[in-house]
Amino acid sequence: MPLRIVCIGLVCLYSSVAMGQVVSLNDLIEEIEKNSAFVFNFEQEAIEEVKIDFKLNNDYSFDNIERLFEQTSFNLKKKGNTILIYLMDFQQMQLCGIVVSANRDPLPYAFIHINDTIWLESDEVGRFRKLVFLNGREQANISYMGYKEQLFPVDELQSCDTIFMRQSGINFSEAVVIRGYMEKGITQGISYNSTSLNFNNGRNGVGIHDHDLFRTLQFIPGVTSPDDSATNLNIRGGTPDQNLIQWEGAPLYDQGFLLGMISSVNPFQISRIDIYKTNHGAEFDGRVGGVVDIQLEDDFLEETDVSAGVNLTEGHINIATPIMSNRLGFLISGRMSLFSEFEHSPTLRGYGEKIFQTTQLGEVEIENGEEEYEPKILFGDMNGKIIYKASDRIELQSSYFLSSAKNDNLSLFGSANQNLSDEISTNSSILSSRIEFTFNDNLTLFGAHTSSSYDLNSKFSLSNIDSGVVSNLTEEENGVSDYQYKVGLHWSKGELETRAGYIFDNKRTKYEREFYSSLQQDDSVERKISKTFHHVFIDQVLNYGRNYLQLGLRTSYATGRNALYFSPSISHRIKVSPSFIIKTGGGIYHQFIRQVYEPVNNGLQLENAIWSLSTDSSEPILSSKKVSSGAIINWQGWLIDTDVYWHHSTGLIAQNPNLRNALIVDSNNTLDSRGIDVLLTKKEDNWNGSLFYSLSENKVSLQSIFEEDETATFFANNNQTHILRMNSSYEWKRFEFGATWQIKSGLPFSSKESISITQDDDDLYELQYEEVNNSKLKNYQRLDVSLDYRNRWRKWNYEIGCSMINLLDRVNLGSQKSIIAEGDGSLNGGNIVEIQKTLLPRTFIFHARVYF
């Protein structure tokens, strides 16, 4: 309810601040004729119901009147003092041209967009050609990295002229950027061979257009989710806790709603996302996996941006507007779940079938007929940003992020008279502030503060269905907080660029568990850890001719460990020829915070992922050595990108999700990930296609895991040897069709044959694993399709789209494990039961939104 009130208030605020007086077009024409020499000629019936935002400000010139009519679907033609008003007809137009620099060098893959409804890119020699349906009054925006954006009336783009772009003062070498990578709005190779998505406030879709941020990232080669969730991102073999998800410069520790099926980051105010798969800059918080750097929109000081929409899980509203032109502005956005029960939405039903297998969601009645359990799912988020340019040299920014989710009374019926009920809630918040002082054209000084927090609370109860009396109750709380202060400088001159600074970082984790039982002894656990870190970082870029070299070094000191940790990195790109680029990279990285997995204490059989810090020198930290090399061929509309990589990580612990079957741990545990990624893309007029193949191997080595072996080596739980993904999209008029077909090797599991039942002195049964992950689930296969329609009505753009995930409704397995099921009510006489969990069934997704 508070979010709804805030959203309504924001709309009212925008209406009063950003918009003028709305009057009928007929009244406005009468005023113009009364105060000027102009006479209008029109059909009265055509304009009777038309309203317009009145902003003439006593300026009755034809140019101002013409700008005013751009809000409408009418066109104007002036002859003498007579102005003819007539409806515009959409017409078929052939847009074409060649984009070049001032010295006539072609600019390949320049980005051209029209009214946020039509996007296209120039080819490898700077040419573009596209058949579109427009009314002739639209403006085309042409942009290219390192050059100033330019606006052209679409009429001028029908003559196939040469378009000259002017440099913006940012001097990138020709080896830095590969535009047109995979799909529109995707750039490859800006920093540390990263991949960048120009998300354009959620208006650029990649593949399946459901506007979910982390699902979109999974279309990037090397990024996958083995369990079909939005947030369980595996980047080149690394586990989710080894990845840094950074939002506006601050770490985000919880990225999903509905147990990870929906991204908690609102995509509709996102400007850009950078993904680092092998190595990354020294300024990022220490992680041994990949980095996802999320940046909010920051260009709202000149014009207003408003959007609103719904899908089958939530609704959203977003406002970004200047308060003082080019000085002060803000954005604010929010989302809220629309349904509290799974059966109310086909999308939620599909998600629920995957998450709550063996779980019955519904109302439970006790003897007196009262409804004791009503399942509820609620989630929402808010984020915002304010920018203040105090002067031409000083700029201040502040951003915030809030998200919360509540899942109550998710019930599992395990026996005739007992009910197991889970209640899970999460809360995350981020506050990020930054000040920049531009000393001169070459030097910028900056200071920043970030605060991140995450709390997960769960309650698991076992009660008697008839009486409602609770016999067992487990309450758990897991939280992490992260405070960082940063100062530094950014210096650039000619071909050199340096970014350096100091970071003070305090991380705190806590875990509390209370267990109450009418049959057993009560128990409690409490762990609180706090550590302070000091980091010095420097990134040096040498950008010359056909070469782009980046060197980084991060030095870390952790209180309590009395040791320095050095994390060097290097990245190099060389453009051997106009169509051939070689890239290499590598680095050493350290990580002081991670997730461990406690024994399951809930009816949903959800893994207990607990954030924890390395406390002292006796407990190993995560360390990783990374190397990658590859090449890009970009020729005649074809793009081939290959990457060979090797990651070697040490300091793993047995409770890591890759190692949860292990029994004994050692500080020398390792994870080796190696593989090759190959991407092939082709663009042809309105069609775009890509094919991605990955051959990889992720293996774990544990010391002294079994008595007969000093070292045990087995496949990691997320190992998928082969991944093949084919993606295709086609634009026709204002429609866009998309299809994605994925094939993956089955995930590993410990087979039944390797498990036996033994009795100890207390006659208790337990499972013994002689081998770990020696079997493989059946291969994964999924076909997804999508359809989007985009158009413009007056000044409003609108979009309607739908997708079908797993169109063929193939049954894909996500896990298989064995447990001991009760026989006569005790462990004695227990039987081994195999539990299989399937991934997403056929799931329908729909969205609709308007924006301007």
N, C-alpha and C positions, 0 to 999 in steps of 0.2 A: 504493500500500500504506500509506504513512503516514496518508493521509486516512482510510482504512478503520479503522485502529487508533484514530485520534482519535475517529471517530464512535462506535465501540464503547465507548470509554472514556467518552464523553459520556453515552451511554445508561445505563451503569453508575452514573456520577456522579449523574445525575438520579434513578435508581431509589433510590439510597441517601439522597439529600438531600430530594427533593420528595415521596416517597411514604411512606405508612405501612406497617403490617404487613398483608399480604394473607392473609385467612382465608376459610374457607367460610362461606356465609351461614347454613347450618344450625348450625355451631358458635357463630356470633355470636348467633343467636336463643337458644340454650341459655344463653349467658352473661347476656344481658339478662334472661331469665326468672329466673335464679338471683339476680341483684342488684337486681331491681325487683319491683313488684307486677303487672307486665304479663304477660298470657298471650296467645300468638299462635295464630291459627287459619289454617291453610294446607294445601295439598296437598304432601305430602312429595316426590313425584316432580318437582314443578315447580321445586324449589330445590336439588336434590341436587348439581348440577354448578356452581352459581353461586358465584363468588368475589367478595369485596368488600374494599375498602381500609379497614382498621379504624382509625378515629380517634375513638372515643367519649370517650376520656380520662376515664373514670369518671363521665360525665354521661349518665344513663339517662332523661332527660326525653323526653317524646314528641316535642317539637320537634327535639331532637338526633337521635332515631331517624329521624324523617321526613327530615331532611337527609341522613342516611346512606343512606337508600333511594333518594335521587335518583340514585345511581350505577347503579341497576338499572332494569329494565323493569317493576318491580312498583309497585303503588299500595297505600296504606294507608288503612284506615278504622277509627276508634277508637270503641268503644262501651263505656263504663265502663272496666274494666281489660283488656278484650279488644281485641286488634288483629288485624283481618282483613287478610291479604296476598292480593292478587289481581293477575293480569296486566292491564296497561293495554292497552286497545284504541285504535288510531288512529281518530279520528273526524273527520268533515267539520265544519269550523268556519268561520264567517263573521266575520272580524275587521274592525272598522270604528271610526271615531272622527274627531274633528277636533282638530288640534294648534294651540294658541293661546298667546300670551304672557300675562303676568299681567294685562295690561289688556285682554285678549280680542282682540288683533289676531291675525288668522290668520298662521300660520307656513307658508308654501308650501314644499313639497319637503323636509319633515322626513324623516329617514332612520330606518327601523324595521327591525331585523333580529332573527331568532329562531334561537338555537342555531347561528349561522353557516351555516345551510342555507337560510333563507328571508329574502329582502330585499324591501322595498317602500318606496314613498315617498308622502307626501301630495301632493295636487294643488295647483293654484295658489291655492286658498282654504283650504289646510290639511287637507282631508278625505282619508281613505284608506279603502279597502274591498278586501278580498281573500279569496277562498275558498281554504282551506288544509286539510291533513290533519295533525292533531297529536293528542297524547294528553292535552292539557289541563294538563300540569304544567310546560310550558316557560315561560321568562321572555322577554318582549319588551323589547329595548333601544331607546329612542327618543332620538335626538340631533338637535341643530340648532346651527349655527354661532353662538357667542356665548351658548349656554344650557347648563345642566348636564344631563348625561345622566340619564335616568330609566328604572327597571325596573318592568315591570308583568307580573303573571301573565296569560297569554293569555286565561284565563277572563274577566278584567275587560275585555278588548277586544272582547267580543261584544255589549256593550250600546250601542255607538255613542256613548259619553259624550264630553264635552269634556275634553281633556288639557291641563293648564296646565304650561308650561315656565318654569323660573326662570332668570334671567340669571346668567351665570358671572362677570360683572365685566368681560368684554371687550366694549367698546362699539362694535359695527359699525353703520354707517349702513345704512338699508334699500336703498341703491343698490349696495352692495358685492357681494353674493353672488347668483348664479343657481344654485340647486340643481336637480337633476334634468336636468342638461344632457347630452343624448344618451342616457346610460344610467345605471344605478344607480352610486352612488359617484363620480360626476363632478360637479365644481363649476366654475363659470365666473366669473372676475372678482374674485378675492381681492386680487391685487396686480398692477399694470401690465397689467390685462386678461388675466391668465394663465388657464390651464386647469389644474385640479387633479384628480388621480386618487387617491381613497382606496383604495389597493391592498389594504388589509386583509390583509397578509401573504400575498398571492397568492390570496385567497379570492374576490375580485371579478374576474370576467372581463369583458372588453369585446370583443364580436364573437366571433371565433374563439378558443375557450378553450384555447389551448395553453400558457398560462402563460409566454410569452416576453415579457420586459419591453419590449424595443424594438419588437417586432411589435405589441404592444398600443398603443404610442404612435402608430403609423401609422393608427389609427382616428380620431385627432384631426384636425379640419380644418386644412389647411395643412402637415401633416407627411406625407411620403411617402418611399418608397425606390424609385428608378427601376429598380433591378436585383433586386428581390424579396429582398434580403438583410435581416437584422435590424438591421444597424448603419449602413448607408449612408444616414443620415437627411438628407433635404433639407427644410429648413424655410423655406418661402416663397422658394425660389430659391437659398438659400445652400447652399454645399457642406459636407460633413461636418466638415472641419477648421475651418470658421468657426463651428461650434456648440460651446458649452460643455456638456459632460456632467459634472455635478458630483455627487459621491458624498460625502455627509456633510461638505459644505463644501470638498472637495478635488477638483481637476480629474482626470478619468479619461481617459487618452489612448488606451486600447485597450478597445473595448467588445464584442469578439466572439470567439467560438471558430469553428473550422472556416472560416477565412477570411471571417468576418463573418456566417455563416448562423445562429449561435446566440448569444444575448446572454450576455456574461460576467458579468452582474449577476444574482445569485440573487434571484428575486422573492418568496421565501417568508419573508423577514424585512423586506420593504419595507412601510413604513407609508403613505407618501404621496409623490407625484411632482407637481411643479409645472412646467408648460411655458410658456415665454415665447416668443412667435412674432415680435413686432415689436420692442418695447422691454422693457427689464428694469432691475432695480435697480442702483444704483451699487456695491453691495458685491460683485457678481459679478465674477470674473476677466474681463479685457477680451476680448471676442469681438464680431465684427460680425454674426454670425448669431443663431440662437436659443439658448435656455438650457433644459436639462433638469436640474432640481434633484431629486436622489434622497435621501430621508430614511429611515433605519432606524426600526424600532419603538422606542418609548421608554416604553411603559406596562407594563413587565414587573416593576415593583417591588411589585406587589400580588398578581398571580396568574401561574401558570405556563402557558406555551404551548408545545406540542410538536407537531411534524408530521414526516411521512416519506412518501416517495412515489417513484414511478418513471415514466419515459416511455420512448419508443423511442430515446432518445439518452443519457440519464443518469439517475442516482438521486440523491436528496437526503435530508438529515436536518436538522432545525432544533429548537433548544431555547432557550427564553427563560424564565428563572425568577428569582424573588427569592432572595437569600441571607439578608438581613435585611429584614424587611417594611418597605416605604416608606423604606428607607435604602440598601440595596446589592443590586444584581442584575446579571445578565449575560445576553447572548444569544450563541449561536454556531451557525453553520450551515455546511454544506458540500455540494458537488455533485461527482460524478465520472462520467466517461464510462463506459458499460457495454459498449461494443463497440469493437473496434480495427480492424474492417474494414467497408467500406460495404455489402457484400452481406448482412451479418448483421441489418440493420435497414431496413425499408421507408422510414422517414423519412430515414435517412442516404443511401439509394440515390437518393432524390429530390434531396437537396442535392448529392450527388456528380455527378449528371447535369448539373446547372447549372454547377458550379464547374469540373470537370475534363473539359470537352469537348475533343476531339482528344487526350485523355490516356488511356492504358491503365493501369489500376490492377491490379496482380497480381504474381505471382512471376516472376522471370526466371532461367532456368537457363543457366549457362555450360557450356563443353564437358565438364568433368569431372562434370557433374550436380549440383554444389552449388547450393543456392538462395542467390543473391546478394542479391536484393531482396525484401523483405517489407513491403508498405505498412502503416503504423501510424498511427492517429489516436488521440491521447490528450489529454484536457483535464479540468480541474477547477478549483474555486475554493473558498475559505473566507473567511468574514467573521464579524465579531463586534463586540460592543459591551459596555461595562461602564459603569454609572452608579452614582455614590456621592453621596448627599446627606449631606454632613458636618454640616449643620445646616439649619434652615429657610431660611437665607439663602444658603448656599454649596452649589453643585452642581458635580460634576466628571464629565465624560464622555470616553471614549476609544473609538475605533472603528478597526478594521483591515480591510483587503481584500487578498486574495492571489488571483491567477489565473495559470494557466500552460496552455499548449497545445503539442503537438508533433505535427507531420505529417511523417512520414519516408517516403522512397523512393516518391514520387509520380512515376511514370515516364511519359515520352513517347517513343514509338518513331518517330523521324523518318526513318530509313533502314534498309536491310537489315542493316547491321552496326554501327550506332551506337545507344547508349541514352543518353537524357538523364534524369537523376534529380535531384529537388529534395527538400531537407530544410528545413523551416521550423519554428521554435519561437518562442514569445512568452512573456514574463513581465511581469506588472504587479503593483504593490503600492501601497497607500495606508495611511498612518497619520494619523489625525485626532484631536486632543485639544482639549478645550475646558473652561474654567472660567467659571462665572457667579456673580456676587455680587449678590444682591438687596438694594440699599441701603434701599429702602422700596417702598411700593406703586406708585410712579411710575417709579422709576429702577433699572435693572439695568446693571451693568458686566460686561464679558466680555473674555476673552483666548483666543486659539486658535492652534494650530500644526498645519499640514498638511504632509505629505511625500508626493509622488507620483513614481513612476518607471515607466518602460516600456522594455523591450528587445525588439528583434526580431532574430533571427539566422537567416540563410538560407545554404544551401550548394547550389550548382548544379554538377553534374559531367557531363561528356561522356566516355563510355567506350566501348571496343570490346566488343561483346557476347560475341565468341568468347573473347577473352583476358582481359577484365575490366580491362585497362590504361586508366587515366584519362588522356585527352589534354588536356582543359581543366577547370579547377576555379576557380569564383568563390565567394568567401566574403564575405558582407556582414553588417555589424552596424549597426543604427540604434537610437538610444536617446534618451530625454528624461527629465530629472528636474526637479522643481518643488518648491521649499521656500517656504512662506509663514508669516509671523508676523502676527497680527492682534490689535489691541486696539481697544475701542470701548465705546459705551454705547447703551442703548435706553431712551428716556424717553417716557412717555405720560401725558397728563392731559386728561380730558374728550374734546374733539374733536380734539386734536392728538397727533401721534406723531412722534418723531424717532429715527433710527438713524444713527449717525455713528462714524467711526473712522479708523485708519491701518493700512496693510498694507505690510510689507516682503516682497518677492518676488524670489527668485533662480531663474532658469531656465537650464538647460544642455541643449544638444543635441550629439550626436556621430554621425558617420557614417564608417565604415571599410569599405573594399573592397580585397580582395586577389585578383588574377587570376594564375593560373599556367597555363602552356601549354607543351606539347612542340613546338608548331608556330609560336607567335608569341612576341613579347617579353612578359615578365611586366610587370604594372602594379599600382600600388597608389594608393589615395586615402584621405586622412584629413582630416576636418574636425571641429573641436571649437569650440563657441561657448558662452560664458557671459555672461549679462547680469543686472544687478540693476535692479529697478524699485521705485519708491516711489509709493504711491497714498494719497490722502486721499479719503474718500467721505462723503456725507451724503444721506440719504433723508428727506424731510419729507412727512407725511401730514396732510391736513386732511379730517376726516370729519364732515360736518354734514348733517343732514336728508336731502335727496334727492341730495346731492353727495358724491363721493369724489374728492379731488384728491391726486395724488402727484407730487412734484418730486424729482429726483435729480441729483447732480453728482459725477463722479469726476475727480479731477485726477491725472495720471500723469507721472512723471519717469523717463526711461530713461537709465542711465549710458552715456556714449559719444555720445549724440545732442544733449545740451545744449539740450533744449527741453521745454516743458510741453505736455501734451495734455489738453484739456478735453473731457469726455464728459457733456453735460447730457441729461436726459430728462424727459418729462412724460407724465402719464396722467390722464384725467378721465372720470368717469361721472356722468351725471345721470339720475335717474328722473323722466321727464316726467309719467308717469301710472303707476298700479299695474301696467300691462301693457306699458309702452313705456320703453326705456332707450336713451340715446345715449352712445356711447363714442368717445373720441379719444385719440391717443397719438403720440409721436414722440421722436426722440433722435439724437444723434451718438455714434458708437462707434469705438474704435481697437483694433487687434489687432497684437501684436508677434511672435507665433509662428504658423506655418502649415506646411502640407505642400507640398513641391515634388516633382516627378516626374522621377526619373532615367531614363535609357534602360533598357529591359527587359534583364535579364541572367539569365533563367531559362527553363526549358523549358516552364513552364506559361503563359507569356505574361501573367503577373500584373504589374500596374503597380507600379513601385517608389515607394511613397509615403514620403518622407523628411521628418521633422520638422526645421524650420530656424527660426532667429531672424534678425530684421533686425539687421545688425551695426553700421551707422553711418548718419549722415545721408544718405549717397549712395544707400542702398538704401531704397526706399519701404516704409512700413508700410501695412497694410490700414486703410482708413477707410471708414465707411459713414454715410450720412444716411438716416433712416427716418421715414416718416409713415404713419399708418393712421387710419381713421375708420369707424364702423359703427353699427348699431342692433340692438336685440334686442326682439322682440315675443313676449310670453308670455301667451297667451290661450286659455282653455278647453281646456287639454291640448295646444295647439299651441305650438311654439317655433320662431321664425324668427330666425336670427342672420346678419347680413351684415357683411362687412369689406372695405373697399377699402384697398389698401396700395401703397406705392412705396418701393423700396430702391435707393439709388445708392451703389455701392462703388467705391473707387479704390485704386490701388497693387497691382493684380494682377500676377502674373508668368506667363510663357508655360507653365511646367511645371504650373500649376494644372490639375486635371482638366478644368475647363471649357475650357481653352485649349491642350490638349496638341498640337493640330495647328499651332499658331503657330510661326513661324520666328524672328522678331525681337521683342524686348521693349522696352517703354518705361515710364517711371514714371507716365505718365498713362493707363495701361490702366484700363478701367472695366467694371463689370457693372451693368446696370439690370434690376431685377426689379419688375414691376408686375402687379397682378391684382385680382380680386374673388373672395371666398369666400362661398358661401351655404350655410347649414345649415338644414334643415327636419326637426323631430322631432315625433313624436306618440306619446302613451301612451294605451292603452285597456285597462283592467283588467290582464290578464296579458300583453298584447302591447305591444311597444315597437318603433318603427321610426324610421329616420333616413335622410335623403337629403342628400348633400353634392355640391356642384358648384363647380369652380374654373375660372375663365378667367384665364390668366396668360401672361406673355411674359418670357423671360429672354434678354437680348441682351448680347453682349460687344463692346467697341470696343477695337481695338489700334492703336497708332501705328506707322506705317511698316512694316506687315507685308509689303507688296508694293511693288515699285519704282514701279508705276504709280499707287498710291494712297497718300495721306498717312495715311488712316485706313481701317481695314477693320472692318466691323460684321457680325456673324453670330450665329446662335442659339447659346446655351450648350448644352453636351452634355446637360444635364439638363432642357432645355426640353420641357415637355409642355403644349401649349396648353389642352387640355380634360381635366379629370379628373372623372368621375362615379362616385360610390360610394353604393350603397344597402345598408343594413344593417337586418336584422330579427331579432327574438328573441321567443320565446313560451314562457311557463312553464305547464306542466301538471302538477299535483301536484308531484312532486319532480324532474321532468324539465325541462330547458331546451333548446329548439331554436334554432339560430342559422343565418343565411345572409347572405352578403355577396357582392354583385356589383359588380365594378369595371370601368370602361371608361376608357382613357387614350389620348391621342394618342401616335402612335409617336415614339420619340426621334430626334433629328436625326443625320445622318452625312454624310460627304463622299462624293459619288457617284463611280462609276467614270469617268464621262465627264469629270470635272474633273481626272483624274490622267493624266500622261504620263510616258514614260521618256526620260531624256536621258543622253548620254554626256559625260563630261568628259575631260580629258587622259589620265587613267589608265584609260579605258575602263570606268568603273564606272557601274552603273545606280543611279538614285535616283528616288523618287517626288516629283513636284512638284504642290503643291495650288494651283490657280488660284482656287478658291473653297472655303470651309470650311463644312461643315454645311449645304449647300444642298439636301439631300434628307432624306426622313423615312421611317423604318421603318413597317411596317404597324401599324395601331392595336392596342392592347393590350386584352385582355378576359379576365376571370378570375371564376369562381364558386367560392366556398368555403362549406362547410356544417359544422355542428358539432352535437353532442349531448352533454349533460351530465346526470348523475344525482347528486343529493346526498341524503344521509340521515344519520340518527343512530342509533347502537347504544350504549345505555347512555350513558357520558360521552364516547364517541368519535364524531366526525363523520367521514364518509368521502365521497369524491367519485370518480367514474369518468367519463371523458370521452373523446371522440374527435372528430377533425376530418378533413376531406378538403380539401386545398388544390388549387385548379384541378381541380375535379370533372370538367369536360368535357375535360380534358387538351388544352387549346388550346395551340398552339405560338406563344408570344410571343417576339419577338426583343428582345434587350437591347443588341446592338451589331452593327455591320458595318464592316469595314475591309478595306483592300487591302494586300497585301504582295508583295514580289518573291520568287518561289519559284525555287530553283535549277533550271537547265536541264541543263547537262552537268557539273554539279558546281562551277561557278564562277558569279560574277554575270553573266558574259557569256552572252547567250542566255536570260536570266531571263524568266519570265512573270509577269504580274500575276494573283494569285489572291485572290479575295474570301473572307474568313472571317466567318461569321455565328455568333454565340453566342446560344443560346436561354435563356429564363428558366425558372422552376420548372415541371417537369412535374407531373402528378398525384402528390400526395404525401400519404401517410397519417400522421396524428399521433394518438397515444394517450397518456393519462396516468391514473394512479390514485394517490390519496394519502389518508392518514388524519391527523386532527388533533384536538386538544382544547385 
